[in-house]
Amino acid sequence: MPIVDSKTGEIKKDYSLEELVEKAKEMRAYSMVAITVAGSGHTGGSLSITDIAAALYLKHINHDPANPEWNERDRVFWSIGHKAPVIYAALGLAGYFPIAEMVKLRKLWSGFEGHPNRFTVPGIELSSGSLGQGLGVAVGCALNGRLEKKNYKVFCILGDGELNEGSVWEAIMSAAHYRLDNLIAIVDRNRLQIDGPTEEVMKLENLSDKWQSFGWQVLEVDGHSMAEILSTLKKASEIKGKPIVIIAHTIKGKGVSFAENVVGYHGICPKDGLTGAESLKGALQDIDAPGFDQKKVDQLLKIACDYQEKVNRQVEESLPKFSKNYWWNSEDIMRVEMIPTRNGFGDAIAELGESSEVVTFGADITSSIKMDQFYANNPERKERFFQMGIAEQNMTVAAAGFAKEGKTAFIGSYGVFVTGRNWDQIRTTLCYNNFNVKIVNAHGGLSVGPDGATHQALEEISNMYYLPNMRIIVPADSIETKKGTFYIANIPGPVTIRYAREATPVVTTKHTPFQFGIANIIRFRAEKEDFVEAFETQLSTEYQNEEEDIALIACGPMVAEAMRAAYILKKELNLECRVINIHTVKPIDKEAIIRATQEIGVLLSVEEHQKGGFGNIVAGVIATEKKAYSVPFLFDMMGVNDEFGLSGAPWELLKVFGLTAEHIAKRAIELYHSKK
């Protein structure tokens, strides 16, 4: 069915086969421009599924871009949400919005999130990005269609690596049980996922036999032959009595020579940027889309550039102002080194791998979280590394099996997935049994930036803190992450270590004290050439009261911002701050918090997390210790205010969510004056 007018039933646009082929090229071109301008995005999968997307949105499904909520429309659920660029390209060409707008991909407030958000872009049926969930939603939608006796079809786009997730197979089983012949699943079978070929990461073949054994009608198609795609979609729509799956055999990175079948291009933009061997220019030459000359590309680049400049101005205007610019490395003094916090974990796991009692697990982002350092320089250790694919629940319980036999097991993934999808397994299998499994909660907070809300871990401190037997470390920088990783390896039982993805200020040294369960007290002393040398750090158990004006209580990357806030407050108002680095969130250093309450009386907690996840823990310590009430005090907390994240650069997000030193200093001043 071509694109229709939902009010009159008239055909708005009906593309010929030849036109569809050209439109697919155009979609690839727009996707490549958008990904390049964003500086990140999923090139490989967006290009492999483009022909399918063109066939669906421009020819096959029943829909009206002028009426996105038309009740009789066919539904298309993108379970594989990271292929957002091609979704936007398809919707734009179909007429849901001016397609040039999609070059704002992954930019703050643009709506074109790194993973699709149904509230910001018309035509998106499902906000997605956490793999393995879309087919279940499609099953529910198809059941509703049957219940209401609707004629609409339900489509669900899946990646082949996504089939690692057990939840997909639960949905497959239920769809067959209910004989949902109004449901058509489409698998982008490009045979590559982040960590390599699907058959090496987690074997899927014989994929057709598996779906058939679950009761589905299986159709296979060349995912780049438009004629085959259209005929197969037509055939699928006519099958009765069972759900249908189309296994589309595709090439990852299709149409761009340097990206085709290259696993590294799963999630990156052209390496050379706009020009070079692997560049936007080369990609567009390969694609050869009609009308994509240099003038058009320049126009699109200008749209993106102008938009980003507007965002930059708005973000900077939102920052509280002081007598000078205190931003990181803005002057020749107080310089700080920026190193990805995850590097500290990589360094530690490489050394811990020397022990034959340590085993590690991957969940398809092994390199990104630095788990690959376990075996990178010691290939023989590969026998103690277990790639479970995108299957966090299975990874958790498999690790528990090793722990049961006396091993120390490290499991890791994005914080959202490694503490969220498998929460019940962590609670019941790890914590209840007190198994020696270490949870590598990587890319915590807003640090994944452009990936957007589905990948930004803002809830996991709360998720983990209230589990009996669980311990939690949230280190401030790469050095503290390395120290923390070594320490947790020698603690029996389950432990979570939460660290960021992007480069963050290094505010400790190898000589900075680190003791599990004991907070560090950090005091600004005087401006120095190096930021870290401007501060003195002691264990809380050794610190003597200096009668400071304000206590800033922080964990993780917020420790650096709290330190910079202390610097601002001293220089601007001559206020003294006691910065308390709670690197061990559980067991928390209660005495350090109580002393600050008694000795200072003005306390502010700061977290790169939903406000209260950490702050309520601190508040609980204060509220349950009677001696804290021997003096009047003020306490407040800062964090993300009960909302999901956004796509944007990590530092942009810290600014707009009010989590920089400037915001901390402003709130601290308000508290101080309230106390006075």
Residue pairs with C-beta under 8 A, 6 or more apart in sequence:
1 60
1 61
1 62
1 74
2 11
2 12
2 13
2 14
2 15
2 58
2 59
3 11
3 12
3 13
3 14
3 58
3 63
3 64
3 65
3 94
3 95
4 10
4 11
4 12
4 62
4 63
4 64
5 11
5 12
5 64
5 66
6 64
6 66
6 67
6 70
6 72
6 73
7 67
12 64
12 95
13 58
13 95
14 59
15 23
15 58
15 59
17 226
17 227
17 230
20 54
20 55
20 58
20 59
20 226
20 230
21 226
22 289
22 290
23 54
23 58
23 93
24 50
24 51
24 53
24 54
24 226
25 255
25 287
25 288
25 289
25 290
26 89
26 93
26 289
26 290
26 291
26 292
27 50
27 53
27 54
27 86
27 89
27 90
27 93
28 47
28 50
28 86
28 89
28 254
28 255
28 256
28 287
28 289
29 284
29 287
29 289
29 292
30 85
30 88
30 89
30 92
30 99
30 102
30 103
30 300
31 43
31 46
31 47
31 50
31 85
31 86
31 88
31 89
32 43
32 47
32 256
32 270
32 280
32 283
32 284
32 287
33 103
33 280
33 284
33 297
33 300
33 301
34 41
34 85
34 88
34 89
34 102
34 103
34 104
34 105
34 112
34 304
35 41
35 42
35 43
35 46
35 85
35 105
35 269
35 270
36 269
36 270
36 273
36 274
36 279
36 280
36 283
37 103
37 105
37 300
37 301
37 304
38 105
38 106
38 107
38 114
38 269
38 450
39 106
39 269
39 450
40 106
40 114
40 267
40 268
40 269
40 450
40 451
41 84
41 85
41 105
41 106
41 114
41 267
41 268
41 269
41 450
42 82
42 83
42 84
42 85
42 266
42 267
43 253
43 256
43 259
43 265
43 266
43 267
43 268
43 269
43 270
44 190
44 192
44 252
44 253
44 259
44 262
44 263
44 265
44 266
44 267
45 80
45 82
45 83
45 159
45 188
45 190
45 252
45 266
46 83
46 84
46 85
46 86
47 86
47 252
47 253
47 254
47 255
47 256
47 259
48 188
48 190
48 223
48 250
48 251
48 252
48 253
48 254
49 80
49 83
49 86
49 157
49 188
49 223
49 248
49 250
50 86
50 89
50 254
50 255
51 223
51 224
51 225
51 226
51 229
51 250
51 254
52 157
52 186
52 188
52 223
52 229
52 248
52 250
53 86
53 87
53 89
53 90
53 157
54 90
54 93
54 226
55 226
55 229
55 230
55 233
56 76
56 90
56 155
56 233
57 63
57 76
57 90
57 91
57 93
57 94
58 90
58 93
58 94
59 230
60 230
60 233
60 234
61 73
61 74
61 76
61 153
61 155
62 72
62 73
62 74
62 152
62 153
63 70
63 73
63 74
63 94
63 123
64 70
64 73
65 91
65 94
65 95
65 96
65 122
65 123
66 95
67 73
68 96
68 122
68 123
71 150
72 150
72 151
72 152
73 152
74 152
74 153
74 154
74 155
75 125
75 138
75 141
75 152
75 153
75 154
75 155
76 125
76 155
76 156
76 157
77 125
77 126
77 128
77 134
77 135
77 137
77 138
77 141
77 154
77 155
77 156
77 157
78 84
78 87
78 116
78 124
78 125
78 126
78 128
78 134
78 157
79 126
79 128
79 131
79 132
79 133
79 134
79 135
79 137
79 138
79 156
79 157
79 158
79 159
79 162
79 168
80 128
80 131
80 134
80 157
80 158
80 159
80 162
80 188
81 115
81 116
81 126
81 127
81 128
81 129
81 130
81 131
81 134
81 454
82 114
82 115
82 129
82 267
83 157
83 159
83 188
84 105
84 112
84 113
84 114
84 115
84 116
85 102
85 105
87 116
87 124
88 99
88 102
88 105
88 112
88 116
88 121
89 99
89 102
91 97
91 121
91 122
91 123
91 124
92 98
92 99
92 100
92 101
92 102
93 99
94 123
96 121
96 122
96 123
97 121
97 122
100 299
100 300
100 303
101 110
101 112
101 303
102 112
103 300
103 301
103 303
103 304
104 110
104 111
104 112
104 303
104 304
104 307
105 112
105 114
106 112
106 113
106 114
106 450
106 452
106 647
106 648
107 304
107 307
107 308
107 311
107 647
107 648
108 311
108 315
108 646
108 647
108 648
108 649
108 652
108 653
108 656
109 311
109 646
109 648
110 307
110 647
111 117
111 120
111 121
112 120
112 121
112 647
113 120
113 452
113 453
113 646
113 647
114 129
114 450
114 451
114 452
114 455
114 647
115 127
115 128
115 129
115 451
115 452
115 453
115 454
115 455
116 124
116 126
116 127
116 128
116 129
117 124
117 127
117 452
117 453
118 124
118 125
118 126
118 127
119 127
126 134
126 137
127 453
127 454
128 134
128 454
129 451
129 452
129 453
129 454
129 455
130 416
130 417
130 421
130 454
131 159
131 161
131 162
131 165
131 390
132 162
132 164
132 165
132 166
132 167
132 168
132 390
132 421
133 167
134 156
134 157
134 158
135 156
135 158
135 168
135 171
135 172
135 175
135 185
136 167
136 170
136 171
136 174
137 156
138 154
138 155
138 156
138 171
138 183
138 185
139 171
139 174
139 175
139 178
139 180
139 183
141 154
142 154
142 175
142 180
142 182
142 183
142 243
143 178
143 180
144 150
145 151
145 152
145 154
145 182
146 178
146 180
146 182
152 182
153 182
153 183
153 184
153 237
154 180
154 182
154 183
154 184
155 184
155 185
155 186
156 183
156 184
156 185
156 186
157 186
157 188
158 168
158 185
158 186
158 187
158 188
159 187
159 188
159 190
159 193
160 187
160 188
160 189
160 190
160 191
160 193
160 198
160 204
160 207
161 192
161 193
161 194
161 198
161 201
161 364
161 389
161 390
162 168
162 390
163 169
163 187
163 204
163 207
164 193
164 201
164 202
164 364
164 388
164 389
164 390
164 391
165 390
165 391
166 391
166 393
166 394
169 214
172 185
172 211
172 214
172 216
173 214
173 215
175 183
175 185
175 216
175 243
176 214
176 215
176 216
176 242
176 243
177 215
179 241
179 242
179 243
180 242
180 243
181 239
181 240
181 241
181 242
181 243
181 244
183 243
183 244
184 233
184 236
184 237
184 243
184 244
184 245
184 246
185 216
185 243
185 244
185 245
185 246
186 245
186 246
186 248
187 207
187 245
187 246
187 247
187 248
188 223
188 248
188 250
189 207
189 223
189 247
189 248
189 249
189 250
190 250
190 251
190 252
191 197
191 198
191 199
191 252
192 198
192 252
192 261
192 263
192 266
193 201
193 263
193 266
193 364
193 389
193 390
194 263
194 266
194 267
194 364
194 365
194 366
194 367
194 368
195 201
195 263
195 362
195 364
195 365
195 366
195 367
195 387
195 389
196 263
197 263
198 204
199 205
200 387
201 364
201 387
201 389
202 387
202 388
202 389
202 391
204 210
207 247
208 218
208 220
208 247
211 218
211 245
211 247
212 218
215 242
215 243
216 242
216 243
216 244
216 245
217 236
217 239
217 242
217 243
217 244
217 245
218 244
218 245
218 247
219 232
219 235
219 236
219 244
219 245
219 246
219 247
220 246
220 247
220 248
220 249
221 228
221 229
221 232
221 246
221 247
221 248
221 249
222 228
222 229
222 248
222 249
223 229
223 248
223 249
223 250
224 250
224 251
224 254
229 248
232 246
233 246
236 244
236 246
251 260
251 261
252 259
252 260
252 261
252 262
252 263
252 265
252 266
253 259
253 260
253 261
253 262
253 265
254 260
255 286
255 287
256 282
256 283
256 286
256 287
257 282
257 286
258 265
258 270
258 277
258 278
258 282
258 283
259 265
259 278
259 283
270 276
270 278
270 279
270 280
270 282
270 283
271 278
271 279
272 278
272 279
272 282
273 279
273 280
274 280
274 281
274 301
275 281
276 282
280 297
284 292
284 297
311 648
311 652
315 652
315 655
315 656
316 655
318 655
318 656
319 655
319 660
319 662
319 663
320 662
320 663
320 665
320 666
321 662
322 568
322 572
322 662
322 665
323 571
323 572
325 331
326 564
326 567
326 568
326 571
326 661
326 662
328 336
328 338
328 505
328 564
329 335
329 336
329 338
332 529
333 527
333 528
333 529
334 527
334 528
334 529
334 530
334 531
334 534
334 567
335 529
335 530
335 531
336 505
336 506
336 507
336 530
336 531
336 532
336 560
337 505
337 506
338 503
338 504
338 505
338 506
339 477
339 478
339 503
339 504
339 506
340 478
340 500
340 501
340 502
340 503
340 504
341 447
341 475
341 477
341 478
341 481
341 499
341 500
341 501
341 504
341 557
342 368
342 369
342 370
342 442
342 443
342 478
342 481
342 499
342 500
342 501
343 370
343 478
343 481
344 475
344 477
344 478
344 479
344 480
344 481
344 482
344 483
344 484
344 485
344 499
345 369
345 370
345 371
345 440
345 442
345 481
345 482
345 485
345 497
345 499
346 370
346 371
346 372
346 373
347 373
347 478
347 482
348 481
348 482
348 483
348 485
348 486
348 489
349 360
349 370
349 371
349 373
349 374
349 410
349 485
350 373
350 374
350 376
350 377
351 486
352 358
352 374
352 410
352 485
352 486
352 489
353 360
353 374
353 375
353 378
353 381
353 384
355 408
356 384
357 406
357 407
357 408
358 374
358 384
358 407
358 408
358 409
358 410
358 489
359 384
359 385
359 386
359 399
359 402
359 407
359 408
359 409
359 410
360 371
360 374
360 375
360 384
360 385
360 386
360 409
360 410
360 411
360 412
361 371
361 385
361 386
361 387
361 388
361 395
361 398
361 399
361 409
361 410
361 411
361 412
362 371
362 372
362 385
362 386
362 387
362 388
362 412
363 388
363 389
363 390
363 391
363 392
363 395
363 411
363 412
363 413
363 417
363 418
364 387
364 389
364 390
364 413
365 413
365 414
365 442
366 372
366 387
368 442
368 443
368 501
369 412
369 413
369 414
369 440
369 442
369 443
370 442
371 385
371 410
371 412
371 440
374 381
374 384
374 385
374 410
375 381
375 382
375 384
375 385
386 395
386 398
388 394
388 395
388 398
392 411
392 413
392 417
392 418
392 421
392 422
393 421
393 422
393 425
395 411
395 413
395 422
396 411
396 422
396 425
396 426
396 429
396 430
396 437
397 425
397 429
399 409
399 410
399 411
399 435
399 437
400 409
400 425
400 429
400 430
400 433
400 435
400 437
402 409
403 409
403 430
403 435
403 436
403 437
404 433
404 435
407 436
408 436
408 438
408 489
409 436
409 437
409 438
410 437
410 438
410 440
411 418
411 437
411 438
411 439
411 440
412 418
412 439
412 440
412 441
412 442
413 440
413 442
414 442
414 443
414 448
414 455
414 457
415 441
415 442
415 443
415 444
415 445
415 457
415 460
415 498
416 454
416 455
416 456
416 457
416 459
416 460
418 439
418 440
418 441
418 442
419 426
419 439
419 441
419 457
419 460
419 463
419 464
419 496
420 459
420 460
420 463
423 463
426 439
426 464
426 467
426 470
426 494
427 467
429 435
430 437
430 439
430 470
430 494
431 467
431 468
431 469
431 470
431 494
432 468
432 469
434 469
434 492
434 493
434 494
435 493
435 494
436 492
436 493
436 494
437 494
438 488
438 489
438 494
438 495
438 496
438 497
439 464
439 494
439 495
439 496
439 497
440 497
441 457
441 460
441 464
441 496
441 497
441 498
441 499
442 499
442 501
443 455
443 457
443 499
443 500
443 501
444 457
444 460
444 474
444 498
444 499
444 500
444 556
444 608
444 609
445 456
445 457
445 458
445 500
445 556
445 557
445 608
445 609
446 456
446 458
446 608
446 640
446 645
446 650
446 653
446 654
446 657
446 659
447 456
447 500
447 501
447 502
447 504
447 557
447 608
447 650
448 455
448 456
448 501
448 502
448 650
449 502
449 647
449 648
449 649
449 650
449 652
449 653
450 647
450 648
450 649
451 647
452 645
452 646
452 647
453 644
453 645
453 646
456 644
456 645
457 498
458 608
458 609
458 610
458 613
458 640
458 644
458 645
459 609
459 610
459 613
460 496
460 498
460 609
461 472
461 474
461 498
461 555
461 585
461 607
461 609
461 613
461 614
461 617
462 609
462 610
462 612
462 613
464 470
464 472
464 496
464 586
465 472
465 585
465 586
465 613
465 617
467 494
469 493
469 494
470 494
470 495
470 496
470 586
471 488
471 491
471 493
471 494
471 495
471 496
471 584
471 586
471 587
472 495
472 496
472 497
472 498
472 584
472 585
472 586
473 484
473 487
473 488
473 495
473 496
473 497
473 498
473 516
473 583
473 584
473 585
474 497
474 498
474 499
474 555
474 556
474 582
474 583
474 585
474 614
475 481
475 483
475 484
475 497
475 498
475 499
475 556
475 583
476 507
476 508
476 555
476 556
476 557
476 559
476 560
476 581
476 583
477 504
477 505
477 506
477 507
477 508
477 557
477 559
477 560
478 504
478 506
479 506
479 508
479 509
479 510
479 512
480 508
480 512
480 514
480 583
481 497
481 499
483 514
484 497
484 514
484 583
485 497
487 514
487 516
488 495
488 497
491 516
498 556
499 556
500 556
500 557
500 608
501 650
502 650
504 557
504 560
505 531
505 557
505 560
506 532
507 531
507 532
507 535
507 559
507 560
507 563
508 514
508 532
508 537
509 532
512 520
512 537
513 520
513 537
513 538
513 539
514 520
514 583
515 539
516 584
517 584
517 587
517 588
517 589
518 539
518 540
518 541
518 584
518 589
518 592
519 539
519 540
519 580
519 581
519 582
519 583
519 584
519 589
519 592
519 593
520 537
520 538
520 539
520 540
520 580
520 581
520 583
521 537
521 538
521 539
521 540
521 543
521 578
521 579
521 580
521 581
521 592
522 535
522 536
522 537
522 559
522 562
522 563
522 566
522 578
522 579
522 580
522 581
523 535
523 536
523 537
523 546
523 548
523 566
523 576
523 577
523 578
523 579
524 534
524 535
524 563
524 566
524 567
524 570
524 577
524 579
525 534
525 535
525 536
526 534
527 534
527 567
527 571
528 534
531 563
531 564
534 567
535 563
535 566
535 579
537 581
540 580
540 589
540 591
540 592
540 595
541 591
545 595
545 599
546 576
546 578
547 576
547 599
547 600
548 576
548 577
548 578
548 599
548 600
549 569
549 575
549 576
549 577
549 600
549 602
549 672
550 569
550 575
550 576
550 577
550 578
550 600
550 602
550 603
550 604
550 668
550 671
550 672
551 577
551 578
551 579
551 580
551 596
551 597
551 600
551 602
551 603
551 604
552 562
552 565
552 566
552 577
552 578
552 579
552 580
552 604
552 606
552 664
552 668
553 562
553 580
553 582
553 593
553 596
553 603
553 604
553 605
553 606
553 618
554 561
554 562
554 579
554 580
554 581
554 582
554 605
554 606
554 607
555 581
555 582
555 583
555 585
555 607
555 614
556 607
556 608
557 608
558 606
558 607
558 608
558 659
559 579
559 581
559 583
561 606
561 654
561 659
561 660
561 661
561 664
562 577
562 579
562 606
562 661
562 664
563 579
563 661
564 661
565 577
565 661
565 662
565 664
565 665
565 668
566 577
566 579
567 661
568 661
568 662
568 665
569 575
569 576
569 577
569 665
569 668
569 669
570 576
570 577
572 665
573 669
575 668
575 669
575 672
577 668
578 596
578 600
580 592
580 593
580 596
582 588
582 589
582 592
582 614
582 618
585 614
585 617
586 617
588 617
588 618
588 621
590 621
590 625
593 603
593 618
593 621
593 622
594 621
594 622
594 625
594 627
594 628
596 603
597 603
597 622
597 625
597 628
597 631
597 633
597 635
598 627
598 628
598 630
598 631
600 633
601 631
601 632
601 633
601 634
601 675
602 633
602 634
602 668
602 671
602 672
602 675
603 618
603 622
603 633
603 634
603 635
603 636
604 635
604 636
604 637
604 638
604 664
604 667
604 668
604 671
605 614
605 615
605 618
605 619
605 635
605 636
605 637
605 638
605 639
606 637
606 638
606 639
606 659
606 664
607 613
607 614
607 615
607 637
607 638
607 639
608 639
608 640
608 654
608 659
609 639
609 640
610 639
610 640
610 642
611 637
611 638
611 639
611 640
611 641
611 642
612 637
612 639
613 639
614 637
614 639
615 637
615 638
615 639
616 637
618 635
618 637
619 635
619 637
622 628
622 633
622 635
634 671
634 674
634 675
636 667
636 671
638 658
638 659
638 663
638 664
638 667
639 659
640 657
640 659
641 657
645 653
645 657
646 653
646 656
648 656
654 660
